[in-house]
Amino acid sequence: GLIFYDTKVTVMNRVLNATVQRTADHAAPEITLDPLEIVGGEIRCSENSYFCQAARQLGCVPSSQLCVKLASGGDPTYAFNIRFTGEEVHGTSGSFRHFLWQVCKELQSSSLSLLLLCPSSAVNKNKGKYILTPSPITYAEEQLFHFFGQLLGIAIRADVPLPLDLLPSFWKTLVGEPLDPDVDLQEADILTYNYVKKFENISDETELEALCAEIASQHLATESPDCPNKPCCKFTYLSLTGEEVELCPRGRHIPVGWENKDVYAAAIRSLRMRELQTPECMTAVRAGLGSIIPLQLLTTLTPLEMELRTCGLPYINLEFLKAHTMYQVGLMETDQHIEFFWSALEMFTQEELCKFIKFACNQERIPFTCPCKDGGPDTAHVPPYPMKIAPPDGAAGT
């Protein structure tokens, strides 16, 4: 927290350019994707997704081949080139950025199971935010999490912000910051947070009975073995993936009473915190990320800065875009149709602006910073900067 973000970015960029492993005399790895596999936007099988097609093909490419210098200038170097079956694409930028956009869409859909919609979004808190799916993973899933980590690193080197909406707890765990048992639980699963709070705030046994009766009416509790008509809760709770889990050995047979209610509340809280940290999945993600960028860089970044560097801002800053726009021969910023253009964009909603950016440069988000403002030796713009506005080709028309 003592170093300005811009300073961190400068240091980070120097380190990234000093850890390049693919030199100019090495051809970029190339993968072939079949767009027909995902035609109509409905991926019938996760193995056909761009994410899995790419993971399979890049699985046998040494990660050193993906460590390229930071993207800058008009024709940047990317970690790999993409060929679409049956399509002829000029240049490498458009197809690479389209691939990253499509992969983020897949990750945040039901076609892949690596990410899980956070439970709070069911009650309109953190709507549309995701967490890593907390469950024991197979070797194949571990490989996919590893590739997910590599993609984060590839996007950082390419300076293409990924349109991923992940909860702060993901970024905290990624940079190695401890989670807050109150704040992070509330962000991810407010219903469980409120449930735990009810047990923590009970002041007498009558209240506990009333609470157990309320829970029983929602089919979460069973009758007490001692008093058949008295409802009680057992030491079990639903995991984030919906399975009932025992909070301690033989938890299904242990009723919650006045003397152990705090232990019960603490056990639910620690279950959720473990699920949010997902050590197995996160280890694979960090290993993938570490194969593309040095993990030591993460020690200087706050979770929010890591998110900004990887995903940019989820909204388009028009003033920033305006400051990075070039007008080609014969055009001026004061031309009437240019003024109309900007005033039209000012009337766009954020969703429409994202679509405009996607149309213009095949990505939905724009980088949060651009090296040009530093005026240092490396002042080349980062795509999609500068945005170029050119006069029409051919004879002058109306």
C-alpha positions in Angstrom: 0.0 0.0 0.0 3.0 2.3 0.2 3.8 2.3 -3.6 1.8 4.0 -6.3 0.1 1.7 -8.7 1.8 3.4 -11.7 5.2 2.7 -10.1 4.3 -1.0 -9.6 3.2 -1.2 -13.2 6.6 0.3 -14.4 8.5 -2.2 -12.3 6.2 -5.1 -13.4 6.7 -4.2 -17.1 10.5 -4.1 -16.7 10.5 -7.5 -15.1 8.1 -9.0 -17.7 10.4 -7.7 -20.5 13.5 -9.1 -18.7 11.9 -12.5 -18.4 11.1 -13.1 -22.1 12.0 -16.6 -23.1 10.8 -16.8 -26.7 13.3 -15.0 -28.9 12.6 -13.5 -32.3 14.1 -16.5 -34.1 11.5 -18.8 -32.6 8.2 -19.1 -34.5 5.1 -18.5 -32.3 3.2 -21.7 -31.4 0.0 -22.0 -33.5 -3.3 -23.6 -32.5 -6.2 -24.5 -34.7 -9.7 -23.9 -33.4 -12.9 -25.1 -35.1 -15.6 -22.5 -34.8 -18.2 -25.0 -35.9 -17.8 -26.8 -32.6 -19.5 -23.9 -30.8 -21.8 -22.8 -33.6 -25.0 -21.1 -32.4 -23.4 -20.2 -29.1 -24.5 -23.5 -27.4 -21.5 -25.6 -26.5 -22.9 -29.1 -26.4 -19.9 -30.6 -24.8 -17.2 -28.8 -22.7 -14.5 -30.6 -24.7 -15.5 -28.7 -27.8 -15.2 -25.3 -26.1 -12.4 -23.0 -27.3 -11.0 -23.2 -23.8 -10.6 -27.0 -23.9 -9.5 -27.1 -27.6 -6.7 -24.6 -26.7 -5.8 -26.4 -23.4 -5.3 -29.7 -25.3 -3.1 -28.2 -28.0 -1.0 -25.9 -25.8 -0.6 -28.7 -23.2 2.4 -30.0 -25.2 4.0 -26.5 -25.8 6.7 -25.7 -23.3 5.5 -22.7 -21.2 8.8 -20.9 -22.0 7.4 -20.5 -25.6 4.5 -18.5 -24.2 6.7 -16.0 -22.3 6.9 -13.1 -24.8 7.7 -9.4 -24.4 4.9 -7.0 -23.4 2.6 -6.2 -26.3 3.1 -2.7 -27.7 2.9 -0.9 -31.0 0.8 -1.8 -34.1 1.7 -5.4 -34.5 2.3 -6.8 -31.1 3.8 -10.2 -30.3 1.3 -12.6 -28.7 1.9 -15.9 -26.8 0.5 -18.0 -29.6 -1.2 -17.6 -33.0 -4.7 -18.9 -33.8 -6.0 -20.3 -37.0 -9.7 -20.8 -37.4 -10.7 -23.8 -39.5 -12.2 -22.7 -42.8 -11.6 -18.9 -42.2 -9.0 -16.6 -43.6 -7.9 -14.0 -41.0 -5.4 -11.2 -41.7 -2.9 -10.5 -38.9 -2.8 -12.2 -35.5 -4.3 -9.5 -33.2 -8.0 -9.8 -34.0 -8.3 -13.6 -33.7 -6.2 -13.7 -30.5 -8.3 -11.0 -28.8 -11.5 -12.7 -30.0 -10.3 -16.0 -28.6 -9.7 -14.5 -25.1 -13.1 -12.9 -25.2 -14.8 -16.2 -26.2 -12.9 -18.1 -23.5 -14.1 -15.7 -20.8 -17.6 -16.2 -22.0 -17.2 -20.0 -21.8 -15.7 -19.8 -18.3 -18.6 -17.8 -17.0 -21.3 -20.1 -18.5 -22.6 -23.6 -17.7 -20.5 -25.2 -20.4 -17.4 -25.3 -18.2 -17.4 -26.1 -14.5 -14.2 -24.4 -13.3 -16.1 -21.3 -12.0 -19.2 -21.1 -9.9 -21.7 -18.3 -9.6 -21.4 -16.9 -6.0 -24.5 -17.8 -3.9 -25.0 -14.1 -3.0 -25.9 -13.3 -6.6 -29.2 -15.3 -6.0 -30.3 -12.4 -3.7 -28.9 -9.6 -5.9 -25.7 -9.0 -4.1 -22.5 -9.3 -6.3 -24.7 -10.4 -9.2 -22.8 -12.1 -11.9 -19.7 -12.6 -9.8 -17.8 -15.9 -9.8 -15.6 -18.0 -7.6 -13.5 -21.1 -8.3 -15.6 -24.2 -7.9 -14.6 -25.7 -4.6 -14.5 -29.5 -5.0 -11.9 -32.3 -5.1 -10.3 -32.2 -8.5 -9.3 -34.9 -11.0 -6.0 -34.8 -12.8 -7.8 -33.5 -16.0 -9.5 -30.7 -14.0 -6.1 -29.8 -12.5 -4.7 -29.4 -16.0 -7.6 -27.0 -16.9 -7.1 -24.9 -13.8 -3.3 -24.8 -14.7 -4.3 -23.5 -18.2 -6.7 -21.0 -16.6 -3.7 -19.6 -14.6 -1.6 -19.5 -17.8 -4.3 -17.5 -19.5 -4.2 -14.9 -16.7 -0.5 -14.5 -17.3 -0.8 -14.5 -21.1 -3.4 -11.7 -20.9 -1.1 -9.7 -18.6 1.8 -10.0 -21.2 -0.6 -9.2 -24.1 -2.2 -6.3 -22.1 -5.6 -7.5 -23.2 -8.0 -7.1 -20.2 -10.0 -10.3 -19.6 -13.8 -9.7 -19.2 -13.9 -11.9 -16.1 -16.0 -11.0 -13.1 -14.4 -12.7 -10.1 -15.1 -12.0 -6.4 -12.4 -10.2 -4.4 -11.8 -13.4 -2.5 -10.3 -15.0 -5.7 -7.8 -12.1 -6.1 -6.9 -12.1 -2.4 -6.1 -15.8 -2.4 -4.2 -15.4 -5.7 -1.8 -12.7 -4.3 -1.6 -14.5 -0.9 -3.6 -12.2 1.3 -5.7 -13.8 4.1 -9.5 -13.7 3.7 -11.7 -11.8 6.2 -14.1 -14.3 7.8 -16.8 -11.6 8.0 -16.4 -9.4 4.9 -15.5 -12.2 2.4 -18.2 -14.6 3.7 -20.8 -11.8 3.3 -19.6 -11.0 -0.2 -19.7 -14.6 -1.4 -22.7 -16.1 0.5 -24.8 -13.6 2.4 -27.5 -16.2 3.3 -24.9 -18.4 5.1 -23.5 -15.2 6.7 -26.9 -14.3 8.1 -27.6 -17.9 9.2 -24.3 -18.0 11.1 -25.0 -14.5 12.7 -28.4 -15.8 14.0 -26.7 -18.6 15.9 -24.0 -16.2 17.2 -26.5 -13.6 18.4 -28.9 -15.9 20.4 -29.2 -14.8 24.0 -31.1 -17.7 25.6 -32.4 -21.3 25.0 -35.9 -20.2 24.1 -34.5 -18.2 21.2 -32.5 -21.2 20.1 -35.6 -23.4 20.1 -37.5 -20.8 18.1 -34.6 -20.6 15.6 -34.5 -24.4 15.2 -38.3 -24.4 14.7 -37.9 -21.8 12.0 -35.2 -23.8 10.3 -37.2 -27.0 10.7 -40.1 -25.3 8.8 -37.6 -24.8 5.9 -36.7 -28.6 6.1 -33.2 -27.9 7.3 -33.6 -29.5 10.7 -34.7 -32.8 12.3 -36.4 -33.7 15.5 -34.3 -33.9 18.7 -33.6 -37.5 19.8 -34.3 -36.7 23.4 -37.7 -34.9 22.9 -39.3 -36.3 19.7 -41.4 -33.1 19.2 -38.7 -30.6 19.7 -36.9 -29.7 16.4 -33.1 -29.3 16.3 -30.3 -28.9 13.9 -27.5 -31.3 13.4 -23.8 -30.7 12.7 -24.2 -30.7 8.9 -24.5 -28.0 6.3 -24.7 -27.7 2.5 -21.5 -27.1 0.6 -21.3 -24.4 -2.1 -21.8 -27.2 -4.6 -25.0 -28.3 -2.9 -23.9 -31.5 -1.1 -24.7 -32.0 2.6 -21.4 -32.3 4.5 -20.7 -33.2 8.1 -19.1 -30.3 10.1 -17.3 -32.8 12.4 -16.9 -36.6 12.6 -20.4 -38.2 13.0 -21.9 -34.7 12.6 -25.2 -36.2 11.3 -25.8 -37.6 14.8 -24.8 -34.6 16.9 -27.6 -32.2 17.6 -27.0 -28.4 18.0 -27.8 -27.3 21.6 -27.2 -24.3 23.8 -23.7 -25.5 24.9 -22.4 -26.1 21.3 -24.2 -23.6 19.2 -21.1 -21.3 18.9 -19.0 -24.3 17.8 -21.7 -25.0 15.1 -21.6 -21.4 13.8 -17.8 -21.4 13.8 -17.7 -24.8 11.9 -20.0 -23.4 9.2 -17.9 -20.3 8.8 -14.7 -22.3 8.5 -16.3 -24.6 6.0 -17.1 -21.6 3.8 -13.7 -20.0 4.2 -12.0 -23.3 3.2 -14.3 -23.4 0.1 -13.5 -19.8 -0.8 -9.7 -20.5 -0.6 -10.0 -23.8 -2.6 -6.3 -24.7 -1.9 -6.2 -27.5 -4.6 -7.6 -25.4 -7.4 -5.7 -22.3 -6.4 -2.4 -24.2 -6.3 -3.0 -25.3 -9.9 -4.0 -21.7 -11.0 -0.9 -20.2 -9.3 1.3 -22.9 -10.9 -0.1 -22.0 -14.3 0.3 -18.2 -13.7 3.9 -18.8 -12.4 4.8 -20.5 -15.7 4.1 -17.3 -17.6 5.0 -14.4 -15.1 7.3 -14.5 -12.0 5.0 -15.0 -9.0 7.2 -12.8 -6.9 5.6 -9.8 -8.7 2.3 -10.6 -6.9 3.9 -9.7 -3.5 3.8 -6.0 -4.3 0.2 -6.0 -5.7 -3.0 -5.6 -3.7 -5.8 -7.9 -4.8 -7.6 -4.9 -6.5 -4.4 -4.0 -8.4 -4.0 -7.6 -9.6 -7.6 -7.5 -10.8 -7.0 -4.2 -12.6 -3.9 -5.5 -14.3 -5.6 -8.7 -15.4 -9.1 -7.6 -16.1 -9.0 -3.8 -16.5 -12.1 -1.9 -15.5 -15.5 -3.3 -16.2 -16.6 0.0 -17.7 -15.3 2.1 -20.6 -13.8 5.5 -19.7 -14.6 7.6 -22.7 -12.3 10.5 -21.7 -9.4 8.1 -21.5 -10.3 6.7 -25.0 -10.7 10.2 -26.4 -7.2 11.1 -25.1 -5.9 8.0 -27.0 -7.5 8.7 -30.3 -5.6 9.6 -33.5 -7.3 11.5 -36.4 -5.8 10.5 -39.7 -5.0 12.7 -42.7 -7.4 15.6 -43.2 -9.5 15.0 -40.1 -9.6 17.2 -37.0 -11.1 16.7 -33.6 -13.3 19.8 -34.3 -14.9 18.4 -37.5 -18.7 18.3 -37.1 -19.1 14.6 -37.8 -16.3 13.8 -35.3 -18.1 15.8 -32.7 -21.3 14.0 -33.6 -19.4 10.7 -33.2 -18.3 11.5 -29.6 -21.6 12.9 -28.5 -23.3 9.7 -29.9 -20.9 7.6 -27.8 -21.6 9.7 -24.7 -25.3 8.7 -25.0 -24.3 5.0 -25.1 -25.0 2.8 -22.0 -21.9 0.9 -20.7 -23.2 -2.3 -22.3 -23.4 -0.5 -25.7 -19.9 1.0 -25.2 -18.6 -2.5 -24.5 -20.2 -3.7 -27.8 -18.6 -0.7 -29.6 -15.2 -1.6 -28.3 -15.8 -5.3 -29.2 -16.7 -4.2 -32.8 -13.7 -1.9 -33.0 -11.0 -4.1 -31.6 -12.4 -7.5 -30.7 -12.2 -7.1 -26.9 -14.8 -5.8 -24.5 -12.5 -3.9 -22.1 -9.7 -1.4 -22.5 -6.5 -1.5 -20.6 -6.5 0.7 -17.4 -3.2 2.4 -18.2 -1.1 3.0 -21.3 2.7 3.4 -21.3 2.5 6.5 -23.5 1.7 8.8 -20.6 5.0 8.1 -18.8 7.1 9.6 -21.7 9.8 7.0 -20.8 11.9 5.1 -23.4 9.1 2.6 -24.0 6.3 5.0 -24.9 4.6 2.8 -27.5 0.8 2.5 -27.1 -0.8 -0.8 -26.1 -3.6 -2.0 -28.4 -6.4 -0.9 -28.7 -4.7 2.4 -28.3 -4.5 4.6 -30.2 -8.0 4.3 -31.7 -7.7 5.6 -35.2 -10.4 7.5 -37.0 -9.8 7.8 -40.8 -11.5 9.5 -43.7 -13.6 7.2 -46.0 -11.8 5.4 -48.8 -12.4 6.4 -52.4 -14.1 9.4 -53.9 -15.6 12.0 -51.5 -19.3 11.3 -51.1 -22.0 12.9 -49.0 
